[in-house]
Structures are given as structure tokens and as C-alpha cells.
Amino acid sequence: MCYHLKTPEGNTEAVIDDNCGITKFYAIADTLAEHLQVKFLNQIDDSENLDWDFQYKSQLLTLHFSMFGGVSIFPHHLKSVVKENNAVIEVAQFLEHKAF
């Protein structure tokens, strides 16, 4: 079950799993690519965090992994907070139904 946090900018961050390993991150990324046909535009991988950017319904989102915080999705605050938040929630609900 995922839960939502608010960023300082007022955006929603959907925490998909706060206690998981990198294997689950890759499984979630594969599910997004396969079922929602997202393409990861930018992948930043370092020793403790992964940030993979993707576009969903014209909104730029980030699939994030932290070894201390698990997997989450948040938007790049670019335009409309409401549209960005709706896109995050929609992707999170999709993943929830896929049993992540």
C-alpha cells in the first residue's frame, strides 16, 4: 500500500514502498515501461540513490530509489501542481493495483 507526502513546493510524492531493495525498484521500472509504455529520459544512479525521469501524460515525473527511503514517485515542479499531482497519484494507483 502506498502513501502520499507533500513536498515543500506543494507537490505530491507517492511512496510506493518505504522498505524495499533495489530489485523492487527495477521491477517497478520494468512494469511502468511495459504497461504504461513510459520511456526513461534521464537516469541518475549513484551509490545510495537512483532517479529515473519519465514523461506520463505530458507530466515530467521521477521514479526515485533510496536505500533508506525505498521507492517513490514525484513530479518535477514545472507548471501545474494539480496536473502534476494527479499524474503522480494515477501512476501510484496503477502500481498499487499491480501489487507493488
N, C-alpha and C positions, 0 to 999 in steps of 0.2 A: 504494500500500500504506500503510495507516495503522499507527500505533504508539500505545502507551499509556504515559501518565505517571501518577505518583501525586501527588495534591495533599497539602498538609500535613495535611489532615483525614483522609487515608486513602482518598479517593475516586479514581476513575479518570478521567483526562482522555484522550479519544481524539483524537489528532491525525490529521485526515483528509488534509490536505496542508499541509506547512510552507513551501511555496514557490509561492504562487499569488496571483492578484489577486482583486479584489472580484467580478468576473464569475463566478468559480467559486463564491464564497460564495452568490450569488444563484441559481445553477444548483442547488446543493445544497439551498437552502431550498425552491426550487420542487419538487424531487424529493421531499423529505420531505412537503410539503403534498399533492402529487398521489398518491404511492404509499402513504404511511403515514397519510394524512388528518390530519396534525397541523395545529393552528391556533396561530399565533404570538400569544402573550398579551401580550407586552411587548417593544417594540423600542427599544433604546437605540443611537442612531447618533451617533458623534462623528467628529472628523476622522481618527483613526487606528484606531478600533475600532468593531465592531458587536457587540452582544449581543442575541440574539433568544431569548426564553424560550418554551418549548413544553412541553406535557404529553405523555408517552408511557407508556402502561401505568401510569397513576397516579403517575408519577415526573416531577418538575419538572426539566427539562434546559435547558441553554443552548447554542445554536449561536453560536459565537464566531468573529469575524474580527479579525485584527490584521495591519496591513500588514507587520509584522516577523516574525510567527509563523504566518501562514496561517490555516487553518480548523480548528477543533476543536470537540468537544462535551464538556461536563462537567455534572455534576449540581449542584443546589442541595442542600447537605448539610442535610437536614431530618429524616429519620427513620432509615432502614435503609441503611447503607453497602453491604451486599451487594445489596439490591434496586436501589439507585441505580446501582451499578457494573454490574450485569447489564443494566440498561436502556441505559446508555451503550455497552456492548460490543455489544449487539444492534443498535442503530442504526448503529454504526460498521461492523459486518459487513455489514449491508444495503447501506450506501453503497459498501463495497468491492466487493460483487458488481455494483453498478451502474456500476463502473469509475471511481469517483472516487478 
